[in-house]
Amino acid sequence: MKKIAAVAVLVVVAAMGGTTAAGDGFEQHEVSQEQYQTLLGQCRYADTAQARTQCRRHVKATYRIGRTDTTLDCRTFTGVTVCGTLKLSKAERQCTKDSTDQGLSYRRAEVECYALS
């Protein structure tokens, strides 16, 4: 019965386009050395020590150094470069909303509220 369930899970994962690498079924995403350093460095802007620690753990678990990922969303505003999806706190989300309501682009507001607020 366990074998049938395991095969069913693999079929579903494969059908959904998921990875089925050795181990836990998760394959790290390859990025350049510069992209990796940006992802790791942007963790310093997380609003609490716990959030900074979780951010660094997430980067180390999710990414590995290899080729440049041309699809990774990296952007620089106000001298701050970030890549990927930012995990914003409630206050940062409100700041982003307020800034976009004032006419700032979402991408810029998100970076500035994450890094500067």
Phi, psi and omega per residue, in radians:
M1 nan -0.705 3.128
K2 -1.107 -0.652 -3.140
K3 -1.145 -0.697 3.124
I4 -1.109 -0.765 3.133
A5 -1.115 -0.717 -3.137
A6 -1.127 -0.761 3.113
V7 -1.116 -0.717 3.121
A8 -1.072 -0.732 3.121
V9 -1.105 -0.776 3.130
L10 -1.079 -0.702 3.120
V11 -1.119 -0.771 3.138
V12 -1.123 -0.789 -3.141
V13 -1.080 -0.796 3.141
A14 -1.109 -0.707 -3.133
A15 -1.150 -0.549 -3.127
M16 -1.510 -0.028 3.113
G17 1.491 0.231 -3.137
G18 -1.330 2.880 3.111
T19 -1.521 2.654 3.078
T20 -2.318 0.897 3.130
A21 -1.189 2.907 3.122
A22 -1.062 2.621 3.111
G23 1.623 -2.085 -3.010
D24 -1.600 0.134 3.125
G25 1.452 0.250 -3.104
F26 -2.135 2.270 3.108
E27 -1.974 2.288 -3.140
Q28 -1.159 2.591 -3.132
H29 -1.505 2.264 -3.081
E30 -1.513 2.248 3.098
V31 -2.395 2.875 3.115
S32 -1.254 2.900 3.085
Q33 -1.004 -0.764 -3.132
E34 -1.126 -0.760 3.112
Q35 -1.110 -0.718 3.135
Y36 -1.085 -0.786 3.135
Q37 -1.118 -0.644 3.088
T38 -1.134 -0.828 3.130
L39 -1.029 -0.768 -3.138
L40 -1.226 -0.732 -3.116
G41 -1.152 -0.567 -3.104
Q42 -1.217 -0.238 3.103
C43 -1.110 -0.422 -3.125
R44 -1.130 -0.291 -3.132
Y45 -1.549 -0.148 3.115
A46 -1.029 2.562 -2.916
D47 -1.377 -0.181 3.088
T48 -2.388 2.800 3.107
A49 -1.040 -0.700 3.129
Q50 -1.122 -0.741 3.128
A51 -1.142 -0.650 3.107
R52 -1.139 -0.742 3.114
T53 -1.117 -0.799 3.125
Q54 -1.088 -0.696 3.124
C55 -1.061 -0.855 3.141
R56 -1.085 -0.713 3.104
R57 -1.085 -0.737 3.138
H58 -1.081 -0.791 3.140
V59 -1.067 -0.830 -3.107
K60 -1.126 -0.571 -3.141
A61 -1.418 -0.491 -2.993
T62 -1.666 -0.565 -3.012
Y63 -2.076 2.672 3.009
R64 -2.440 2.671 -3.098
I65 -1.364 2.305 3.134
G66 -2.925 -2.127 3.123
R67 -1.473 2.695 3.040
T68 -1.082 2.329 3.057
D69 -1.675 1.825 -3.108
T70 -1.260 -0.189 3.127
T71 -1.665 -0.133 -3.140
L72 -1.233 2.229 -3.094
D73 -1.361 1.663 3.070
C74 -1.906 2.444 -3.129
R75 -2.622 2.663 -3.138
T76 -2.214 2.214 3.042
F77 -2.444 2.431 3.092
T78 0.915 0.668 3.101
G79 1.303 0.159 -3.135
V80 -1.997 2.170 3.100
T81 -1.863 2.320 3.070
V82 -2.348 2.778 3.084
C83 -2.339 2.622 3.047
G84 1.350 -2.881 -3.119
T85 -1.503 2.254 3.123
L86 -1.569 2.394 3.068
K87 -1.617 1.775 -3.067
L88 -1.575 2.487 3.035
S89 -1.302 2.982 3.115
K90 -1.019 -0.767 3.135
A91 -1.120 -0.674 3.124
E92 -1.198 -0.646 3.074
R93 -1.130 -0.707 3.114
Q94 -1.152 -0.738 3.087
C95 -1.033 -0.771 3.126
T96 -1.080 -0.766 3.113
K97 -1.086 -0.833 3.140
D98 -1.050 -0.732 -3.118
S99 -1.171 -0.718 3.115
T100 -1.213 -0.575 3.063
D101 -1.109 -0.491 3.123
Q102 -1.488 -0.059 3.069
G103 1.889 -0.034 3.097
L104 -1.299 2.537 3.103
S105 -1.133 2.655 -3.115
Y106 -1.057 -0.782 -3.087
R107 -1.045 -0.771 3.142
R108 -1.205 -0.776 -3.137
A109 -1.047 -0.755 -3.126
E110 -1.038 -0.831 -3.124
V111 -1.140 -0.833 -3.103
E112 -1.136 -0.718 3.124
C113 -1.205 -0.605 3.113
Y114 -1.205 -0.794 -3.012
A115 -1.586 -0.512 -2.966
L116 -1.953 -0.081 -3.114
S117 -1.816 nan nan
